[in-house]
Amino acid sequence: MMMHARIHGHDRTTLALIFNHPTSENLEWREVVAFVDRIGTSEEKPDGNWRLSLGGRTRTFPQPPR
C-alpha cells in the first residue's frame, strides 16, 4: 500500500527551493537532509556521500561543497 506524505509549512518552502530553477542558493544541505528524514530516510556514508530514500527509491548523492 502506497502512503502519501502531507507537506506543510517549512517543508513546503524547502520543497519549492529544491525544485526552483536554478536551485536557490539559500537552500542548505542540512535542510534537505532534515526534510528527507521527515518523509523518508537518509544515511551519511563513510565516504561523505549521502543515501536518500523516498517512496521505495534510493539514490546516493555527494554532499555539496559548503
PDB file of N, CA, C, O and CB in Angstrom:
ATOM      1  N   MET A   1       0.839  -1.175   0.000  1.00  0.00           N
ATOM      2  CA  MET A   1       0.000   0.000   0.000  1.00  0.00           C
ATOM      3  C   MET A   1       0.889   1.245   0.000  1.00  0.00           C
ATOM      4  O   MET A   1       1.775   1.372   0.844  1.00  0.00           O
ATOM      5  CB  MET A   1      -0.957  -0.005   1.217  1.00  0.00           C
ATOM      6  N   MET A   2       0.660   2.148  -0.928  1.00  0.00           N
ATOM      7  CA  MET A   2       1.445   3.361  -1.022  1.00  0.00           C
ATOM      8  C   MET A   2       0.849   4.442  -0.120  1.00  0.00           C
ATOM      9  O   MET A   2      -0.360   4.677  -0.125  1.00  0.00           O
ATOM     10  CB  MET A   2       1.516   3.846  -2.480  1.00  0.00           C
ATOM     11  N   MET A   3       1.716   5.093   0.653  1.00  0.00           N
ATOM     12  CA  MET A   3       1.270   6.177   1.518  1.00  0.00           C
ATOM     13  C   MET A   3       1.759   7.496   0.937  1.00  0.00           C
ATOM     14  O   MET A   3       2.855   7.565   0.381  1.00  0.00           O
ATOM     15  CB  MET A   3       1.784   5.983   2.975  1.00  0.00           C
ATOM     16  N   HIS A   4       0.970   8.515   1.061  1.00  0.00           N
ATOM     17  CA  HIS A   4       1.330   9.829   0.570  1.00  0.00           C
ATOM     18  C   HIS A   4       1.582  10.753   1.758  1.00  0.00           C
ATOM     19  O   HIS A   4       0.777  10.829   2.686  1.00  0.00           O
ATOM     20  CB  HIS A   4       0.223  10.396  -0.353  1.00  0.00           C
ATOM     21  N   ALA A   5       2.703  11.448   1.713  1.00  0.00           N
ATOM     22  CA  ALA A   5       3.042  12.382   2.788  1.00  0.00           C
ATOM     23  C   ALA A   5       2.329  13.705   2.545  1.00  0.00           C
ATOM     24  O   ALA A   5       2.212  14.158   1.407  1.00  0.00           O
ATOM     25  CB  ALA A   5       4.581  12.595   2.882  1.00  0.00           C
ATOM     26  N   ARG A   6       1.869  14.301   3.593  1.00  0.00           N
ATOM     27  CA  ARG A   6       1.312  15.648   3.510  1.00  0.00           C
ATOM     28  C   ARG A   6       2.427  16.608   3.877  1.00  0.00           C
ATOM     29  O   ARG A   6       3.088  16.447   4.903  1.00  0.00           O
ATOM     30  CB  ARG A   6       0.059  15.829   4.453  1.00  0.00           C
ATOM     31  N   ILE A   7       2.630  17.595   3.041  1.00  0.00           N
ATOM     32  CA  ILE A   7       3.737  18.525   3.231  1.00  0.00           C
ATOM     33  C   ILE A   7       3.157  19.890   3.568  1.00  0.00           C
ATOM     34  O   ILE A   7       2.342  20.441   2.827  1.00  0.00           O
ATOM     35  CB  ILE A   7       4.647  18.598   1.961  1.00  0.00           C
ATOM     36  N   HIS A   8       3.599  20.425   4.710  1.00  0.00           N
ATOM     37  CA  HIS A   8       3.074  21.692   5.205  1.00  0.00           C
ATOM     38  C   HIS A   8       4.196  22.652   5.566  1.00  0.00           C
ATOM     39  O   HIS A   8       5.352  22.251   5.701  1.00  0.00           O
ATOM     40  CB  HIS A   8       2.180  21.458   6.413  1.00  0.00           C
ATOM     41  N   GLY A   9       3.848  23.911   5.719  1.00  0.00           N
ATOM     42  CA  GLY A   9       4.727  24.931   6.284  1.00  0.00           C
ATOM     43  C   GLY A   9       6.122  24.981   5.708  1.00  0.00           C
ATOM     44  O   GLY A   9       6.315  25.120   4.500  1.00  0.00           O
ATOM     45  N   HIS A  10       7.100  24.864   6.610  1.00  0.00           N
ATOM     46  CA  HIS A  10       8.510  24.983   6.234  1.00  0.00           C
ATOM     47  C   HIS A  10       8.911  23.920   5.208  1.00  0.00           C
ATOM     48  O   HIS A  10       9.726  24.187   4.325  1.00  0.00           O
ATOM     49  CB  HIS A  10       9.399  24.872   7.476  1.00  0.00           C
ATOM     50  N   ASP A  11       8.344  22.721   5.321  1.00  0.00           N
ATOM     51  CA  ASP A  11       8.662  21.659   4.366  1.00  0.00           C
ATOM     52  C   ASP A  11       8.210  22.030   2.959  1.00  0.00           C
ATOM     53  O   ASP A  11       8.892  21.711   1.985  1.00  0.00           O
ATOM     54  CB  ASP A  11       8.010  20.342   4.795  1.00  0.00           C
ATOM     55  N   ARG A  12       7.091  22.684   2.845  1.00  0.00           N
ATOM     56  CA  ARG A  12       6.601  23.126   1.528  1.00  0.00           C
ATOM     57  C   ARG A  12       7.569  24.144   0.929  1.00  0.00           C
ATOM     58  O   ARG A  12       7.843  24.115  -0.271  1.00  0.00           O
ATOM     59  CB  ARG A  12       5.172  23.741   1.645  1.00  0.00           C
ATOM     60  N   THR A  13       8.081  25.039   1.764  1.00  0.00           N
ATOM     61  CA  THR A  13       9.067  26.022   1.309  1.00  0.00           C
ATOM     62  C   THR A  13      10.350  25.331   0.875  1.00  0.00           C
ATOM     63  O   THR A  13      10.906  25.656  -0.174  1.00  0.00           O
ATOM     64  CB  THR A  13       9.365  27.044   2.418  1.00  0.00           C
ATOM     65  N   THR A  14      10.823  24.381   1.673  1.00  0.00           N
ATOM     66  CA  THR A  14      12.032  23.628   1.333  1.00  0.00           C
ATOM     67  C   THR A  14      11.859  22.907   0.004  1.00  0.00           C
ATOM     68  O   THR A  14      12.754  22.944  -0.841  1.00  0.00           O
ATOM     69  CB  THR A  14      12.373  22.619   2.444  1.00  0.00           C
ATOM     70  N   LEU A  15      10.726  22.255  -0.190  1.00  0.00           N
ATOM     71  CA  LEU A  15      10.464  21.535  -1.429  1.00  0.00           C
ATOM     72  C   LEU A  15      10.469  22.488  -2.629  1.00  0.00           C
ATOM     73  O   LEU A  15      11.022  22.161  -3.679  1.00  0.00           O
ATOM     74  CB  LEU A  15       9.121  20.797  -1.340  1.00  0.00           C
ATOM     75  N   ALA A  16       9.865  23.645  -2.475  1.00  0.00           N
ATOM     76  CA  ALA A  16       9.867  24.638  -3.560  1.00  0.00           C
ATOM     77  C   ALA A  16      11.289  25.088  -3.884  1.00  0.00           C
ATOM     78  O   ALA A  16      11.630  25.260  -5.055  1.00  0.00           O
ATOM     79  CB  ALA A  16       9.003  25.857  -3.180  1.00  0.00           C
ATOM     80  N   LEU A  17      12.124  25.282  -2.856  1.00  0.00           N
ATOM     81  CA  LEU A  17      13.510  25.694  -3.081  1.00  0.00           C
ATOM     82  C   LEU A  17      14.305  24.604  -3.801  1.00  0.00           C
ATOM     83  O   LEU A  17      15.176  24.910  -4.615  1.00  0.00           O
ATOM     84  CB  LEU A  17      14.183  26.042  -1.749  1.00  0.00           C
ATOM     85  N   ILE A  18      14.014  23.340  -3.508  1.00  0.00           N
ATOM     86  CA  ILE A  18      14.705  22.227  -4.169  1.00  0.00           C
ATOM     87  C   ILE A  18      14.401  22.228  -5.661  1.00  0.00           C
ATOM     88  O   ILE A  18      15.293  21.997  -6.477  1.00  0.00           O
ATOM     89  CB  ILE A  18      14.293  20.876  -3.541  1.00  0.00           C
ATOM     90  N   PHE A  19      13.151  22.486  -6.022  1.00  0.00           N
ATOM     91  CA  PHE A  19      12.744  22.381  -7.420  1.00  0.00           C
ATOM     92  C   PHE A  19      12.787  23.696  -8.186  1.00  0.00           C
ATOM     93  O   PHE A  19      12.472  23.718  -9.375  1.00  0.00           O
ATOM     94  CB  PHE A  19      11.371  21.827  -7.491  1.00  0.00           C
ATOM     95  N   ASN A  20      13.167  24.792  -7.536  1.00  0.00           N
ATOM     96  CA  ASN A  20      13.362  26.047  -8.270  1.00  0.00           C
ATOM     97  C   ASN A  20      14.481  25.880  -9.281  1.00  0.00           C
ATOM     98  O   ASN A  20      15.422  25.120  -9.053  1.00  0.00           O
ATOM     99  CB  ASN A  20      13.680  27.214  -7.303  1.00  0.00           C
ATOM    100  N   HIS A  21      14.382  26.577 -10.382  1.00  0.00           N
ATOM    101  CA  HIS A  21      15.474  26.559 -11.364  1.00  0.00           C
ATOM    102  C   HIS A  21      15.910  27.990 -11.613  1.00  0.00           C
ATOM    103  O   HIS A  21      15.090  28.808 -12.027  1.00  0.00           O
ATOM    104  CB  HIS A  21      15.037  25.867 -12.701  1.00  0.00           C
ATOM    105  N   PRO A  22      17.154  28.317 -11.379  1.00  0.00           N
ATOM    106  CA  PRO A  22      18.165  27.453 -10.771  1.00  0.00           C
ATOM    107  C   PRO A  22      17.873  27.245  -9.282  1.00  0.00           C
ATOM    108  O   PRO A  22      17.134  28.016  -8.669  1.00  0.00           O
ATOM    109  CB  PRO A  22      19.574  28.055 -10.961  1.00  0.00           C
ATOM    110  N   THR A  23      18.457  26.203  -8.719  1.00  0.00           N
ATOM    111  CA  THR A  23      18.261  25.891  -7.303  1.00  0.00           C
ATOM    112  C   THR A  23      18.705  27.079  -6.456  1.00  0.00           C
ATOM    113  O   THR A  23      19.754  27.673  -6.704  1.00  0.00           O
ATOM    114  CB  THR A  23      19.043  24.609  -6.902  1.00  0.00           C
ATOM    115  N   SER A  24      17.911  27.410  -5.472  1.00  0.00           N
ATOM    116  CA  SER A  24      18.182  28.558  -4.615  1.00  0.00           C
ATOM    117  C   SER A  24      19.503  28.415  -3.861  1.00  0.00           C
ATOM    118  O   SER A  24      19.820  27.339  -3.353  1.00  0.00           O
ATOM    119  CB  SER A  24      17.045  28.747  -3.628  1.00  0.00           C
ATOM    120  N   GLU A  25      20.255  29.481  -3.794  1.00  0.00           N
ATOM    121  CA  GLU A  25      21.489  29.478  -3.004  1.00  0.00           C
ATOM    122  C   GLU A  25      21.192  29.585  -1.512  1.00  0.00           C
ATOM    123  O   GLU A  25      22.094  29.425  -0.690  1.00  0.00           O
ATOM    124  CB  GLU A  25      22.404  30.628  -3.439  1.00  0.00           C
ATOM    125  N   ASN A  26      19.936  29.856  -1.153  1.00  0.00           N
ATOM    126  CA  ASN A  26      19.534  29.943   0.255  1.00  0.00           C
ATOM    127  C   ASN A  26      19.192  28.573   0.841  1.00  0.00           C
ATOM    128  O   ASN A  26      18.875  28.472   2.026  1.00  0.00           O
ATOM    129  CB  ASN A  26      18.335  30.875   0.400  1.00  0.00           C
ATOM    130  N   LEU A  27      19.254  27.531   0.035  1.00  0.00           N
ATOM    131  CA  LEU A  27      18.923  26.195   0.485  1.00  0.00           C
ATOM    132  C   LEU A  27      20.169  25.513   1.035  1.00  0.00           C
ATOM    133  O   LEU A  27      21.177  25.387   0.340  1.00  0.00           O
ATOM    134  CB  LEU A  27      18.311  25.372  -0.658  1.00  0.00           C
ATOM    135  N   GLU A  28      20.091  25.075   2.286  1.00  0.00           N
ATOM    136  CA  GLU A  28      21.229  24.420   2.919  1.00  0.00           C
ATOM    137  C   GLU A  28      21.041  22.907   2.879  1.00  0.00           C
ATOM    138  O   GLU A  28      19.924  22.404   2.996  1.00  0.00           O
ATOM    139  CB  GLU A  28      21.403  24.909   4.374  1.00  0.00           C
ATOM    140  N   TRP A  29      22.152  22.190   2.713  1.00  0.00           N
ATOM    141  CA  TRP A  29      22.120  20.731   2.625  1.00  0.00           C
ATOM    142  C   TRP A  29      21.453  20.119   3.853  1.00  0.00           C
ATOM    143  O   TRP A  29      20.687  19.163   3.727  1.00  0.00           O
ATOM    144  CB  TRP A  29      23.537  20.176   2.468  1.00  0.00           C
ATOM    145  N   ARG A  30      21.734  20.658   5.035  1.00  0.00           N
ATOM    146  CA  ARG A  30      21.142  20.105   6.259  1.00  0.00           C
ATOM    147  C   ARG A  30      19.614  20.213   6.224  1.00  0.00           C
ATOM    148  O   ARG A  30      18.925  19.368   6.797  1.00  0.00           O
ATOM    149  CB  ARG A  30      21.696  20.834   7.502  1.00  0.00           C
ATOM    150  N   GLU A  31      19.074  21.250   5.554  1.00  0.00           N
ATOM    151  CA  GLU A  31      17.626  21.386   5.424  1.00  0.00           C
ATOM    152  C   GLU A  31      17.057  20.298   4.517  1.00  0.00           C
ATOM    153  O   GLU A  31      15.983  19.759   4.782  1.00  0.00           O
ATOM    154  CB  GLU A  31      17.266  22.775   4.876  1.00  0.00           C
ATOM    155  N   VAL A  32      17.780  19.980   3.453  1.00  0.00           N
ATOM    156  CA  VAL A  32      17.350  18.917   2.539  1.00  0.00           C
ATOM    157  C   VAL A  32      17.338  17.580   3.274  1.00  0.00           C
ATOM    158  O   VAL A  32      16.366  16.831   3.184  1.00  0.00           O
ATOM    159  CB  VAL A  32      18.280  18.847   1.296  1.00  0.00           C
ATOM    160  N   VAL A  33      18.413  17.278   3.998  1.00  0.00           N
ATOM    161  CA  VAL A  33      18.502  16.017   4.731  1.00  0.00           C
ATOM    162  C   VAL A  33      17.399  15.936   5.791  1.00  0.00           C
ATOM    163  O   VAL A  33      16.766  14.891   5.938  1.00  0.00           O
ATOM    164  CB  VAL A  33      19.894  15.871   5.389  1.00  0.00           C
ATOM    165  N   ALA A  34      17.164  17.010   6.521  1.00  0.00           N
ATOM    166  CA  ALA A  34      16.107  17.017   7.544  1.00  0.00           C
ATOM    167  C   ALA A  34      14.736  16.792   6.909  1.00  0.00           C
ATOM    168  O   ALA A  34      13.904  16.069   7.459  1.00  0.00           O
ATOM    169  CB  ALA A  34      16.116  18.350   8.324  1.00  0.00           C
ATOM    170  N   PHE A  35      14.503  17.408   5.759  1.00  0.00           N
ATOM    171  CA  PHE A  35      13.240  17.236   5.036  1.00  0.00           C
ATOM    172  C   PHE A  35      13.070  15.774   4.618  1.00  0.00           C
ATOM    173  O   PHE A  35      12.011  15.186   4.835  1.00  0.00           O
ATOM    174  CB  PHE A  35      13.188  18.165   3.792  1.00  0.00           C
ATOM    175  N   VAL A  36      14.103  15.191   4.025  1.00  0.00           N
ATOM    176  CA  VAL A  36      14.038  13.797   3.599  1.00  0.00           C
ATOM    177  C   VAL A  36      13.789  12.884   4.800  1.00  0.00           C
ATOM    178  O   VAL A  36      13.024  11.925   4.696  1.00  0.00           O
ATOM    179  CB  VAL A  36      15.338  13.390   2.874  1.00  0.00           C
ATOM    180  N   ASP A  37      14.421  13.169   5.930  1.00  0.00           N
ATOM    181  CA  ASP A  37      14.210  12.350   7.138  1.00  0.00           C
ATOM    182  C   ASP A  37      12.759  12.375   7.615  1.00  0.00           C
ATOM    183  O   ASP A  37      12.289  11.408   8.214  1.00  0.00           O
ATOM    184  CB  ASP A  37      15.120  12.836   8.263  1.00  0.00           C
ATOM    185  N   ARG A  38      12.052  13.462   7.355  1.00  0.00           N
ATOM    186  CA  ARG A  38      10.658  13.550   7.792  1.00  0.00           C
ATOM    187  C   ARG A  38       9.726  12.744   6.893  1.00  0.00           C
ATOM    188  O   ARG A  38       8.657  12.322   7.335  1.00  0.00           O
ATOM    189  CB  ARG A  38      10.212  15.002   7.824  1.00  0.00           C
ATOM    190  N   ILE A  39      10.120  12.525   5.623  1.00  0.00           N
ATOM    191  CA  ILE A  39       9.235  11.802   4.708  1.00  0.00           C
ATOM    192  C   ILE A  39       9.868  10.530   4.150  1.00  0.00           C
ATOM    193  O   ILE A  39       9.235   9.818   3.370  1.00  0.00           O
ATOM    194  CB  ILE A  39       8.834  12.706   3.568  1.00  0.00           C
ATOM    195  N   GLY A  40      11.100  10.237   4.534  1.00  0.00           N
ATOM    196  CA  GLY A  40      11.814   9.054   4.060  1.00  0.00           C
ATOM    197  C   GLY A  40      12.966   8.776   5.005  1.00  0.00           C
ATOM    198  O   GLY A  40      12.822   8.906   6.220  1.00  0.00           O
ATOM    199  N   THR A  41      14.129   8.388   4.444  1.00  0.00           N
ATOM    200  CA  THR A  41      15.305   8.144   5.267  1.00  0.00           C
ATOM    201  C   THR A  41      16.547   8.697   4.589  1.00  0.00           C
ATOM    202  O   THR A  41      16.611   8.826   3.367  1.00  0.00           O
ATOM    203  CB  THR A  41      15.470   6.646   5.544  1.00  0.00           C
ATOM    204  N   SER A  42      17.531   9.020   5.417  1.00  0.00           N
ATOM    205  CA  SER A  42      18.831   9.460   4.905  1.00  0.00           C
ATOM    206  C   SER A  42      19.910   8.774   5.734  1.00  0.00           C
ATOM    207  O   SER A  42      19.709   8.438   6.901  1.00  0.00           O
ATOM    208  CB  SER A  42      18.978  11.030   4.963  1.00  0.00           C
ATOM    209  N   GLU A  43      21.058   8.579   5.095  1.00  0.00           N
ATOM    210  CA  GLU A  43      22.183   7.948   5.787  1.00  0.00           C
ATOM    211  C   GLU A  43      23.467   8.524   5.217  1.00  0.00           C
ATOM    212  O   GLU A  43      23.687   8.492   4.006  1.00  0.00           O
ATOM    213  CB  GLU A  43      22.150   6.388   5.638  1.00  0.00           C
ATOM    214  N   GLU A  44      24.316   9.052   6.094  1.00  0.00           N
ATOM    215  CA  GLU A  44      25.615   9.533   5.650  1.00  0.00           C
ATOM    216  C   GLU A  44      26.560   8.338   5.580  1.00  0.00           C
ATOM    217  O   GLU A  44      26.695   7.586   6.545  1.00  0.00           O
ATOM    218  CB  GLU A  44      26.170  10.644   6.605  1.00  0.00           C
ATOM    219  N   LYS A  45      27.206   8.171   4.444  1.00  0.00           N
ATOM    220  CA  LYS A  45      28.130   7.068   4.228  1.00  0.00           C
ATOM    221  C   LYS A  45      29.542   7.483   4.653  1.00  0.00           C
ATOM    222  O   LYS A  45      29.838   8.676   4.715  1.00  0.00           O
ATOM    223  CB  LYS A  45      28.111   6.625   2.745  1.00  0.00           C
ATOM    224  N   PRO A  46      30.416   6.514   4.945  1.00  0.00           N
ATOM    225  CA  PRO A  46      31.785   6.837   5.374  1.00  0.00           C
ATOM    226  C   PRO A  46      32.579   7.663   4.356  1.00  0.00           C
ATOM    227  O   PRO A  46      33.498   8.391   4.731  1.00  0.00           O
ATOM    228  CB  PRO A  46      32.532   5.562   5.658  1.00  0.00           C
ATOM    229  N   ASP A  47      32.227   7.553   3.066  1.00  0.00           N
ATOM    230  CA  ASP A  47      32.953   8.304   2.036  1.00  0.00           C
ATOM    231  C   ASP A  47      32.443   9.739   1.876  1.00  0.00           C
ATOM    232  O   ASP A  47      32.905  10.467   0.997  1.00  0.00           O
ATOM    233  CB  ASP A  47      32.850   7.580   0.706  1.00  0.00           C
ATOM    234  N   GLY A  48      31.483  10.149   2.729  1.00  0.00           N
ATOM    235  CA  GLY A  48      30.954  11.511   2.669  1.00  0.00           C
ATOM    236  C   GLY A  48      29.713  11.647   1.802  1.00  0.00           C
ATOM    237  O   GLY A  48      29.062  12.692   1.821  1.00  0.00           O
ATOM    238  N   ASN A  49      29.374  10.612   1.044  1.00  0.00           N
ATOM    239  CA  ASN A  49      28.151  10.634   0.253  1.00  0.00           C
ATOM    240  C   ASN A  49      26.945  10.397   1.155  1.00  0.00           C
ATOM    241  O   ASN A  49      27.081   9.924   2.283  1.00  0.00           O
ATOM    242  CB  ASN A  49      28.207   9.576  -0.868  1.00  0.00           C
ATOM    243  N   TRP A  50      25.772  10.730   0.646  1.00  0.00           N
ATOM    244  CA  TRP A  50      24.528  10.526   1.386  1.00  0.00           C
ATOM    245  C   TRP A  50      23.606   9.623   0.596  1.00  0.00           C
ATOM    246  O   TRP A  50      23.444   9.800  -0.612  1.00  0.00           O
ATOM    247  CB  TRP A  50      23.836  11.868   1.687  1.00  0.00           C
ATOM    248  N   ARG A  51      23.000   8.655   1.267  1.00  0.00           N
ATOM    249  CA  ARG A  51      21.998   7.790   0.661  1.00  0.00           C
ATOM    250  C   ARG A  51      20.632   8.295   1.127  1.00  0.00           C
ATOM    251  O   ARG A  51      20.329   8.294   2.320  1.00  0.00           O
ATOM    252  CB  ARG A  51      22.224   6.271   1.048  1.00  0.00           C
ATOM    253  N   LEU A  52      19.818   8.725   0.166  1.00  0.00           N
ATOM    254  CA  LEU A  52      18.483   9.238   0.459  1.00  0.00           C
ATOM    255  C   LEU A  52      17.454   8.288  -0.130  1.00  0.00           C
ATOM    256  O   LEU A  52      17.566   7.876  -1.285  1.00  0.00           O
ATOM    257  CB  LEU A  52      18.294  10.678  -0.103  1.00  0.00           C
ATOM    258  N   SER A  53      16.446   7.941   0.671  1.00  0.00           N
ATOM    259  CA  SER A  53      15.399   7.015   0.224  1.00  0.00           C
ATOM    260  C   SER A  53      14.033   7.642   0.416  1.00  0.00           C
ATOM    261  O   SER A  53      13.703   8.134   1.495  1.00  0.00           O
ATOM    262  CB  SER A  53      15.483   5.676   0.985  1.00  0.00           C
ATOM    263  N   LEU A  54      13.240   7.615  -0.653  1.00  0.00           N
ATOM    264  CA  LEU A  54      11.872   8.141  -0.640  1.00  0.00           C
ATOM    265  C   LEU A  54      10.990   7.249  -1.496  1.00  0.00           C
ATOM    266  O   LEU A  54      11.368   6.891  -2.612  1.00  0.00           O
ATOM    267  CB  LEU A  54      11.828   9.611  -1.152  1.00  0.00           C
ATOM    268  N   GLY A  55       9.848   6.895  -0.999  1.00  0.00           N
ATOM    269  CA  GLY A  55       8.878   6.164  -1.803  1.00  0.00           C
ATOM    270  C   GLY A  55       9.419   4.902  -2.450  1.00  0.00           C
ATOM    271  O   GLY A  55       9.061   4.592  -3.586  1.00  0.00           O
ATOM    272  N   GLY A  56      10.272   4.170  -1.750  1.00  0.00           N
ATOM    273  CA  GLY A  56      10.800   2.928  -2.279  1.00  0.00           C
ATOM    274  C   GLY A  56      11.971   3.088  -3.243  1.00  0.00           C
ATOM    275  O   GLY A  56      12.459   2.097  -3.789  1.00  0.00           O
ATOM    276  N   ARG A  57      12.422   4.303  -3.458  1.00  0.00           N
ATOM    277  CA  ARG A  57      13.568   4.562  -4.331  1.00  0.00           C
ATOM    278  C   ARG A  57      14.721   5.108  -3.505  1.00  0.00           C
ATOM    279  O   ARG A  57      14.522   5.907  -2.590  1.00  0.00           O
ATOM    280  CB  ARG A  57      13.192   5.551  -5.464  1.00  0.00           C
ATOM    281  N   THR A  58      15.924   4.672  -3.836  1.00  0.00           N
ATOM    282  CA  THR A  58      17.113   5.101  -3.109  1.00  0.00           C
ATOM    283  C   THR A  58      18.133   5.637  -4.099  1.00  0.00           C
ATOM    284  O   THR A  58      18.391   5.027  -5.137  1.00  0.00           O
ATOM    285  CB  THR A  58      17.711   3.937  -2.277  1.00  0.00           C
ATOM    286  N   ARG A  59      18.707   6.782  -3.765  1.00  0.00           N
ATOM    287  CA  ARG A  59      19.773   7.384  -4.574  1.00  0.00           C
ATOM    288  C   ARG A  59      20.892   7.819  -3.649  1.00  0.00           C
ATOM    289  O   ARG A  59      20.667   8.126  -2.479  1.00  0.00           O
ATOM    290  CB  ARG A  59      19.245   8.592  -5.411  1.00  0.00           C
ATOM    291  N   THR A  60      22.109   7.842  -4.191  1.00  0.00           N
ATOM    292  CA  THR A  60      23.270   8.305  -3.427  1.00  0.00           C
ATOM    293  C   THR A  60      23.749   9.606  -4.045  1.00  0.00           C
ATOM    294  O   THR A  60      23.882   9.718  -5.264  1.00  0.00           O
ATOM    295  CB  THR A  60      24.417   7.233  -3.409  1.00  0.00           C
ATOM    296  N   PHE A  61      24.007  10.591  -3.188  1.00  0.00           N
ATOM    297  CA  PHE A  61      24.435  11.922  -3.626  1.00  0.00           C
ATOM    298  C   PHE A  61      25.701  12.332  -2.868  1.00  0.00           C
ATOM    299  O   PHE A  61      25.863  12.003  -1.693  1.00  0.00           O
ATOM    300  CB  PHE A  61      23.302  12.968  -3.405  1.00  0.00           C
ATOM    301  N   PRO A  62      26.590  13.049  -3.547  1.00  0.00           N
ATOM    302  CA  PRO A  62      27.713  13.644  -2.812  1.00  0.00           C
ATOM    303  C   PRO A  62      27.197  14.840  -2.027  1.00  0.00           C
ATOM    304  O   PRO A  62      26.273  15.525  -2.466  1.00  0.00           O
ATOM    305  CB  PRO A  62      28.869  14.070  -3.780  1.00  0.00           C
ATOM    306  N   GLN A  63      27.789  15.089  -0.876  1.00  0.00           N
ATOM    307  CA  GLN A  63      27.416  16.292  -0.126  1.00  0.00           C
ATOM    308  C   GLN A  63      27.947  17.488  -0.897  1.00  0.00           C
ATOM    309  O   GLN A  63      29.121  17.510  -1.267  1.00  0.00           O
ATOM    310  CB  GLN A  63      27.979  16.264   1.350  1.00  0.00           C
ATOM    311  N   PRO A  64      27.105  18.485  -1.144  1.00  0.00           N
ATOM    312  CA  PRO A  64      27.589  19.660  -1.884  1.00  0.00           C
ATOM    313  C   PRO A  64      28.682  20.389  -1.102  1.00  0.00           C
ATOM    314  O   PRO A  64      28.739  20.305   0.125  1.00  0.00           O
ATOM    315  CB  PRO A  64      26.425  20.624  -2.184  1.00  0.00           C
ATOM    316  N   PRO A  65      29.544  21.101  -1.820  1.00  0.00           N
ATOM    317  CA  PRO A  65      30.575  21.882  -1.121  1.00  0.00           C
ATOM    318  C   PRO A  65      29.912  22.945  -0.247  1.00  0.00           C
ATOM    319  O   PRO A  65      28.829  23.439  -0.560  1.00  0.00           O
ATOM    320  CB  PRO A  65      31.554  22.546  -2.137  1.00  0.00           C
ATOM    321  N   ARG A  66      30.577  23.284   0.843  1.00  0.00           N
ATOM    322  CA  ARG A  66      29.992  24.258   1.773  1.00  0.00           C
ATOM    323  C   ARG A  66      30.354  25.653   1.409  1.00  0.00           C
ATOM    324  O   ARG A  66      29.944  26.594   2.088  1.00  0.00           O
ATOM    325  CB  ARG A  66      30.425  23.985   3.178  1.00  0.00           C
TER     326      ARG A  66
END
